[in-house]
């Protein structure tokens, strides 16, 4: 086994009409804000100058959440020898909007400050996907060179650990809409 064995790319898990519903919410939103990243080394929040994407919480109803929740059974089927109790709680899924020229630098999701309010902790798994394919560039890359070809409706799940470095390359045409949630 190697670390890529623990990356799940579930194709067409979320129905296209559900992706379209979430995308319509994104189009209608006027409350976008620029994403920030926490830097553990100097205990600060920062924004990368070229990462101009914005983040909007998803309010997509039960169908989106039921589809996303299926990753756990697929993951366990792929890894029957794991002594793994899948996480049951997750952060509110967010829509990321990447206009031309924006992307996200290489990073890991071992986030110490992701939860607020009554939930505190560190995420165990990251789940994400894209909502449409009306853009160019914006490739999702893991480990510097593994390009994962995400299509609308696909779900990508991987451990939120320091060894799962990933990035979004700069968008060169259109707007890349994606979603993300962390499970604990």
Buried (B, 14 or more C-beta within 10 A) or exposed (E): EEEEEBBBBBEEBBBEEBBBBBBEBBEEBEEBEEBEBBEEEEEEEEEBEEBBBBBBEBEBEEBBBEBBBEBBEBBEEEBEEEEBEBBEEBBEBBBBBBEBEBBBEEBBBBBEEBBEEEEEEBBBBBBBBBBBEEBEBBBBBBBEEEEBEBBBBBBBBBBBBEEBBBBBBBBEEBBBBBBBBBBB
